[in-house]
Amino acid sequence: MTADAAPRPMDIAFAEAEAAALRGEVPVGAAVVDANGAVLARAGNRTLELKDPSAHAEMLAIRAACAALGSERLTGCDLYVTLEPCPMCAAALSFARLRRLYYGAADEKGGGVDHGPRIFEQPTCHHRPEVYGGLGETRAAALLRDFFAARRG
């Protein structure tokens, strides 16, 4: 596979979100890439499957990327996720020292980056990644909207 044919990180996050939906999980997916664009980890929500309220896509991807690097820090790495991270995930992003966060849909109710407590703006936040929201926002919002509409059925 050539470099041009490699999937973009946000496409990987969307694939993970779609797989999560098929498992009955809220469709959120994430991918961690290093400074060269190599994918270190990918994950979708697994809170129901693992019976773990912290098993959000971002948390699982961060854990797997740290394990792959053998470090608690992801300095120079970027996280792509289909939904604005919640406060828990935003704090984990900060502790992991991720360089950049790219997210799809905003989460006005449960977000922790551009909504809610705005974790990176708090004086107690020791590391603030660069944040780029709205990447694939329409697709991400539709995926979530369709998932919840089908559940209400």
C-alpha positions in Angstrom: 0.0 0.0 0.0 1.4 3.4 -0.9 1.4 6.4 1.4 -1.3 8.0 -0.7 -3.5 4.9 -0.2 -3.2 4.9 3.5 -6.5 5.8 5.3 -6.6 9.2 6.9 -6.8 9.1 10.7 -10.3 10.5 10.8 -11.5 7.8 8.5 -10.1 5.3 10.9 -11.9 7.0 13.8 -15.1 6.8 11.8 -14.6 3.1 11.0 -14.2 2.5 14.8 -17.4 4.6 15.5 -19.3 2.5 13.0 -18.0 -0.7 14.5 -19.0 0.5 17.9 -22.6 1.2 16.7 -22.8 -2.3 15.3 -21.9 -3.6 18.8 -24.7 -1.4 20.3 -22.3 1.1 21.8 -22.6 4.8 21.3 -20.8 5.4 18.0 -17.6 7.2 18.9 -14.3 6.2 17.4 -10.7 7.4 17.9 -7.2 7.0 16.5 -3.8 8.1 17.8 -1.1 8.8 15.3 2.5 9.7 15.8 4.3 12.7 14.3 5.0 10.8 11.1 1.3 9.9 10.7 1.7 6.3 11.7 -1.4 4.9 13.5 -0.4 3.8 17.0 -3.8 2.8 18.2 -7.5 2.8 17.2 -10.6 2.2 19.3 -14.3 2.6 19.5 -16.5 2.9 22.6 -16.7 -0.3 24.7 -18.4 0.9 27.9 -21.3 -1.7 27.7 -19.1 -4.6 26.5 -16.4 -4.1 29.2 -18.9 -2.9 31.9 -16.5 0.0 32.3 -17.7 3.6 32.4 -14.2 4.8 31.4 -14.0 2.6 28.3 -14.5 5.6 25.9 -12.9 5.4 22.5 -10.4 8.1 23.5 -9.4 6.4 26.7 -8.9 3.0 25.0 -6.9 4.5 22.2 -4.7 6.5 24.6 -4.1 3.4 26.7 -3.2 1.3 23.6 -0.9 4.0 22.2 0.9 4.4 25.5 1.4 0.6 25.6 2.7 0.5 22.1 5.2 3.2 22.9 6.0 1.9 26.3 5.4 5.3 27.9 2.8 7.2 29.8 3.3 10.2 27.5 2.2 10.6 23.9 4.4 13.7 23.2 4.3 14.6 19.5 1.2 12.4 18.9 -2.3 13.5 17.8 -5.7 12.1 18.6 -8.5 12.0 16.1 -12.0 11.4 17.5 -15.5 11.6 16.1 -17.0 13.5 19.1 -15.8 16.3 21.3 -14.1 14.5 24.3 -15.9 14.5 27.6 -14.2 16.1 30.7 -12.7 12.7 31.7 -11.2 12.1 28.2 -10.0 15.7 27.9 -8.1 15.3 31.2 -6.5 12.1 30.0 -5.5 13.9 26.8 -3.7 16.5 28.9 -2.0 14.0 31.2 -0.8 12.0 28.1 0.7 15.2 26.7 -0.9 14.8 23.3 0.2 17.4 20.8 -3.1 17.9 18.9 -6.8 17.0 19.2 -8.9 16.8 16.1 -12.6 16.1 16.7 -15.8 15.8 14.6 -19.1 16.7 16.2 -19.3 19.2 19.1 -21.0 17.9 22.3 -22.8 20.7 23.8 -24.2 18.5 26.6 -21.3 16.3 27.5 -18.2 17.9 26.0 -15.3 19.0 28.1 -13.2 20.9 25.5 -15.2 23.6 23.8 -18.3 23.1 25.9 -19.0 22.3 29.6 -16.0 22.7 31.9 -13.5 23.4 29.1 -10.7 21.4 30.7 -7.9 22.9 28.7 -8.8 26.5 29.8 -8.6 25.7 33.5 -5.6 27.1 35.5 -5.0 23.6 36.9 -4.5 22.1 33.4 -0.8 21.5 32.9 -0.8 20.7 29.2 -3.1 22.1 26.5 -3.0 20.4 23.1 -3.9 22.3 20.0 -7.6 21.7 19.3 -9.3 21.5 15.9 -13.0 20.9 16.0 -15.5 20.2 13.3 -13.5 17.7 11.3 -16.1 15.6 9.6 -18.7 17.2 11.8 -21.7 16.5 9.6 -20.9 12.9 9.2 -20.2 12.5 13.0 -23.4 14.2 14.0 -25.4 12.1 11.5 -23.9 8.9 12.8 -24.9 9.8 16.4 -28.3 11.1 15.4 -29.1 8.0 13.4 -27.9 5.7 16.2 -30.1 7.3 18.9 -33.1 7.6 16.5 -33.0 3.9 15.9 -32.7 3.2 19.7 -35.9 5.3 20.3 -37.4 3.5 17.4 
